[in-house]
Amino acid sequence: MNIFIISSKWTNHLKSISQRKLVNDVIFTTIYNVIGKSIGFMIPLVIAGLFGISARTDSFFFVYGMILFLSGIFASVIEYIIVPYIAEAKSKNEDVGKLVGNFLGVTCWSFIAVCVVFPLVIKIVLPIITNFNANELKLIYKLSVFISPIFVFSVWNSILTGTFNAYKKFVYSALAPGVRGIVNLVIIFLFKDMLGVFAIALGYVTGEVLRFGFLLSIIYRLDFLKLRLSFHSAKRLREIIKTGFYQVIGMIAVGLMPIVDKTMVSWLGDGSISILHYADRLYMVFVTFLTGGLMITILSHWSENYYKSGRLKLNEDVKKAAKITGLIAMLIIVPIIFLNQPVVSFLLGWGVFPQAKLSEVNLVMLCYLLGFIPNMIGLIFVQAHLILKNTKALMKCGLYLSVLNILFNLILVQYFGVAGIALSTAVLNFFSLAYLNRAFYQFKYRI
């Protein structure tokens, strides 16, 4: 009996230490994430003040949205899907450096090929589905050629970021976007008069390249794994690709939603895409700052715990995290809604930004905020599905959302204009949460 009591006390003590470690990682990673990404979130504000709203900014934001869609699909999937696999490989004492190097090598040529195809697709498809004039289409095509390398380097950065997170070295992956942001801002200020909107594209590309260099140098400096580049498709890599395939399909469906949104908004006149983009970027500030530190740390910790303690522990962690995240999101969103107008005016109402457009951005922003709480809780369930490798549920959810997005956009844009697009997104966040919650508790998976 005494042995049992002592064992129970030690178990509870270890759990307490583990929970404190998770909380500490969440807090400090969030702080570093805020530092790293706050610089990046200054970029749209600088662009707004320096370039305002015009057909040229519409052209840039449209093509940047396209490349963000492509890189976001693969980069987001890889960054998160690789963490449970590295956790599993570590538990089995496998060579993680070889796995990561294999991933970098095999993805190299396929992603470079996408960069070649992307501008060609832009040139063929956009005249059919958008309302841009000939000069705007020409500018969009040039920008697509100029900005396409972002795709390759953002995917490679996601592989390295996921590796850092799997090893719980969150500080480096959190600060790396700051390197990209600083480089971007410097280039925009230096070349804005010489290159116009092309200075923005140059800033984004150069920033992504130097971010990759920063992460690579940290790996070699810390020497926590031996990175070995390989172009041979190993068994473990094929398993990752197979699991990630379903999420890629889901991410394509979800990633197409902003493209669909911008395409439909392009019919509402000049400046409409820019208004939607600025409101979306402001909204994403709150999303990223709340989830940036939380999601990557719980994915890493929960993945490790899952291979040690099993499904019941994961269920307990998800339920607790969903409640806490919902409460924090509510405490954040209420004051933001009341302060939305002065915040938007302060952040965007300077330089050449037209004052008459601030009220439109404010309304679109408010519509996005209505879906903030379900969006935050839904992301908790996304991490849980990734740990279970249940990417089929993420794929199905993405496909359903893409269809509903078009339907809601068609209806709501008739009544609310640009704001109707944001309102549609908010409504879909509630649907996504309900679906992911139900799918998680219905899924049965054995290690």
C-alpha positions, 0 to 999 in steps of 0.5 A: 500500500505504501509503495502504491501511495508513493508511486501515485504521488510521484506520478502526480508530481511528474504530471504537474511538472509536465503541465508546468512545462507546457504552460511555460512553453506556451507563455514564452513561445507566445511572447517570442511569437509576438516579437517575431510576427509583430514585425511582419504584421507591420508590413500591411500597415506600411503598405497602406500608408505608402501605397494606399488603395489603388488598382496597383495595390489590388493587383499586388494583393491579388497575386500575393493572395494566390502565392500565399494560397499555394505556399500556405497549403503545403507549408502549413500542412508540412509544418504541423504534420511533420511534428507527430512523425518526428515525435514517433521517430524519436521514440523509436530512436530513428535518424531524424536528421536523415528524415528531415533532409530527405523531406527537403531533398524530395520536395525540392524539384516538385516545388520549383516546378510549381513556380514555373507553372504558377505564372502560366496558369495566372496568364491563362485563367485570370482574364476569364474569371476576373474583371481586371483590365489589360494593364492590370492583368499584365502587371499581375503576370509580371508580379507572379513571375517575380514573387513565385520563389516565395513558394519554394522557400516558405515550404522549406522553412516550414520543414525546418520550423516543424523540426524545431517545434518537434524538438521543443526549440520554439524560440528559434522558429518563433523569432524567424518570421521577425528576420523576414519582416525586418528584411521586407520592411527595409527593402520596401522603404529603400526601393518604393520609389524606384520599383513601386509595388515590385518593391513589396514583392522583392521584400517578401521574396528576400525576407523568405530566403534569409529566414531559411538561411537563419533557421539552417544556420541555427541547426548547424550551430546547435547541432541537435540533429545531423541534417543530411540532404537526400533525394531518395523517397524513404518509407517513412517519408512516403508515409508522411506524404500519404497522411499529408495528402488528405490534409493538402486536399483539405487545405487546397479547398480552404486555401481557395476560399480567400482566392474565391473571396478576392475574385468575387470582390474584384467585381465590386470595383477598384479598391475592394480587394485592398479593403478586404485584404487590410481587414483580413490582415488586422483580424489575423493579428489577433488570431496569430498572436493568440494561437502562434505560441499555443498551437505549436507547443500543444502539438509538440507536447501532445504528440509526445504524450500521445505515444506515452499515455494514449487516447484518453489523455489526449481527450482530456487535454483537448477538452481542457484546452478548448475551454481555456482557449474559448474563455481567453478568446472571449476576454480578448474579443469583447474589448476589441469589438468596442475599440475596433474603430479607433484601432483601425483609424490609428493603424491605417489612417495615415499617409496616403490611405483614403480616410473615407475608406476607413469605415468600410475596413472597420465594418469588414473587420467587425464581421471577421471578428464575429467568428473569432471564438469558434475559429480559436477553439476549432484550431485546437481540434485541428491539432488533435486530428493531426496527432491522430493522423486523421487528416481525412477529417480535415480534408472533408471539412475543407471540402464542405467549407469551400462549397458553403463559402461560395454559397454564403458569399453569393447570398451575403455579398448582395446585401453587405458588399465586401463585408458580406465576404467577411461575414460568410467567413465568420459563419463558416467558423462555427460550422468548422468547429462543430464538424471537427469536434464531432469527428474527433470524438467519433474517430478510433485510432490505435498506435 
